[in-house]
Amino acid sequence: MPDPTPSSSPFPPAVLVVQHDVDDNLGELAPPLAEAGIRIVMWDAGRVPDGAPATLDAFSGIVSLGAYAGVRDEATTPWMPVEKALMQQAIEKGMPVLGLCFGAQLLAAAAGAAFRPSPVPELGWTRVTPTPEAALDPVVAPLASESDADGALDVFHYHFDSFELPEGATLLGETDGIIEAFRVGECAWGLQFHLEVGLATQLAWIAGDRPGFERVGADPARQEALSHDKWLAYRDRAHAVGAAFARQVHRFAEA
């Protein structure tokens, strides 16, 4: 069910969504934001690198999506230092930020964390174990509550890079030493997995990189079967997290 939070402002709060590549958009996170009465403003950084807003004055949140680029490419990627600076401004303002895959990596960098390659590439469906802190987190708690009997849950990945945990950040999820979820302060969240990606996009990514999946031991046929099996529950988890993030956006807008 929609979980809109009315705002005292005559204008709906707006979230800046940064898209870097055409095959990764806001996806399953768009409906809960829209249902909460939040205006979604897109910056297509990959195709319009100079399209960033000059300030964050008109916004009450940022969502940063996945990218083929990595934080090591900052010096040669015109939009990346601009986006990183916007994230740093948001953190300073206490404005909600949600980073997904590359967005989580850039958020970690914006918070001062060092880059590191992922110990193993993660492509397709993998298991993430929420930390005890995740159950009390205002945004990630819906994921922790959905974990299985072994305390882990299934998520969809596509990444080769990782990062160190920013100083003072709260670890919210991990997989065999890979940081999967974290919170910077009380307002910024990074998820290493693609919570925004629905069934159609999952199947398209698998079909578009079958050799890559095979190289890391993720059988494409098996991954397709898992997507068909898990897409509905995954969509519901995305909706719950998106609604929780929307509540943080409203709180910031009304502060």
N, C-alpha and C positions, 0 to 999 in steps of 0.2 A: 504494500500500500504506500502511496506517496506520503512523505513526511515533511511537508512544507513548514517553514518557520516564518511567520509573518514578520515583516520589517517595519519599523516606525518611519523609515525614510520613504519619500514619495517615489524614489527610484529604486529598482531592484539592485542588489549588490551584483557586481560583475567579477568573474574569474577570468584571468588571462591564461589561455591554454596554448602552450608552445608545441607545435608540431614540427618535426624535423625531416620526416620522410613521408612520401605519399601513402605508403602501405601500413602506417601506424597512426591511427587517429584516436580520438577520445573514446570511441566505441561504446562499451557497456557502461562507462561512467557518465556519459552524457545524460541519459534519462533521469538518474537520481538528482543531478544538479538542476536540470530543467524543472523537475517536479517540485523542487524546493524553492522555485521562484528565482533562481540565480541566472543571470545573463552570461552566456558563454561567448567570450571574445577570442577569436583565433589569431595567432601569429604564426604563419607558415614560414618558419625561419629558414628552411632549406631552399625554398623557391623565392622568398622575399626577405633576404637577410637583413635589409635595412628597414624592415617593417615593425620593429619593436616600438612600444610606446616610449615616449620621452621620460615619463615618470610613472609611478604606480598610484598616483593620486586618485585615479578613476576606478581602482580595483580593490577588491577585498580578499583576493587569493590568487595563487598561481598553481597550475598543473603543468608539469614538464614530462613529455612523452619519450618514447624510445628513439634511438638514432643509430645509424650505421657508423657515424663518427664516434670517437672516444675522447675522454678528457685529455689524453695525450696530444690530441690534434688541435688544442686551443689556439696555438700560434698561427695555424694555417686555416682556421675556420672562422670567418668573420663574425658570424652570429654568436659564437660560443662565449667570448668574454663579455659580450653585452648581456646575454642571458644570465651568466654567472653573477654579474654585478646586480642584476635585478633580484636574483635570489638572495644575495647578501643584504640588499636593501629591505627585502621582505622580512628576513630574519631579524634585522635590527628593529623593524616596526612591530614585530610580533604578528605579522600577517601569515595566515595559513599557507603552507606550501605542500604540494604532493608531487614527489618525483617517482617516476616509474622506469625501471631498468636504467637506461642512460640518464634519465632524469634523476634517479637516485644517486648515480655516480657523480653527476654534476653538483647535486646538493651536497654530497659529502665533500667535494672539492671546495665548494663555496664556504663550507664550515671549517675549512682548513685541513681536511684529511688528505693523506697521501694516496696516490694511485697505486694499484698493484694488479697484475693479471689474475684472473680467477684461477684458483688451484686446478680446477677442471672446467672445461666449457659446459654450460648447461643449456641444452636445447630440448624443447618439448616438455613433457610432464615430468616433474620431479617432486620430491617431498621436502617440505619446510617444517621445522619445529619451532613454534612460537615459544618465547621465553615467558616466565611467570609474569613479567612486567606487561606483556602484551594483553593479558586478560583484563588489565585495569586501564588500558590506553583508550582515550576517547574516540580514536579513529580505527585502530587495528583490532580492537576487542572482538568485533564480529568474526574475524578470521580465527582468533584463538578459541572462540566458543564453538567453532565448526570443526575443530581438529578431531581426528579419529581416536580410537582407544589407545593407540601408541603415542598420542600427543602430537602427531604430525598431520599435515594436510597437503593435498595435491595442488600444485600451481603450475602455470605454463611459463616457461623460460625461453629466452633466446639471447644469450650473452656470452662473451669471452673475457670481459674485463670485470674487475672488482675494485675494492678500495679498503682502506683502513677505517675503523670506526672513528668519527670525529671526536676530538677531546670533549668530554662532558656529555656526549650523546648517550641515549638509552638504547641498548640492543633489544630488539623486539622479536627477532627471528633469525635462525641460522640453519645451515645444512653443512655438516662436516667441515666446519671452519669457515665457510663462506657466509658473509654477512648478507642476510636476506631482507631484513626489515630493521629500521632504526628511527629514532625521533631526535631531532635537534631542538633543545630547549623544550618549550611547550607548544610549538606552533608549526613545526616542519617535519614531514614524514617522508622517508625514502623506502620504496619497495623494489627490490632487485628483479622481481618477476613482473610479468605483463598481466596485471589484473584487468586491464581495459580490453583485452583481446577476446572477442567472441568466437563462436564456432567457425564462421565463414573465414575469418582472418587466420585462425589457427590452421585450417586446412590449406589455405593459400600459402602460408609460410612453409608448411611441410612440403607441399608440392613444388614450391619454388626453390627449395634447397635440399632435395633428397640426398645428394652426395654428401652435403655437409652433415646432415643428421646421421648418415651411415658412418661417417668418419669418427664421430664421437660415440658410436655404439647405441644410437637411438634409432631403432628400426622404424622407418617411415610408416609402414603398414600398421605396426603396433601403435604408433603415436596417433594415427588417424582414428583407430578404434577407440583409443582412450579419449580423444576429443569428443567423439560421438557419445561416449558413455558419461562424460563428466561435464559437458557444456552447460547443462541446466543449473546444476548446483553451483558451478563457477560463476554463472551470470548472477545468481542470487547473492553470492558473496560479494561480487563487485558492486551490486546495487546497495548492499548494506554498508559497505565501506564508503561508497560515494555519498550516501545519505548522511553518514557520520561526519564526513569532511564538510558537507554542505552546512551542517549545524555549526561547525567551527567558523565557516565563512560568515554566516549570519551574526555570530557572536562578535566577530571582529568589526563587522559593518555597523553594529549597534552600539559599540563601546564608546 
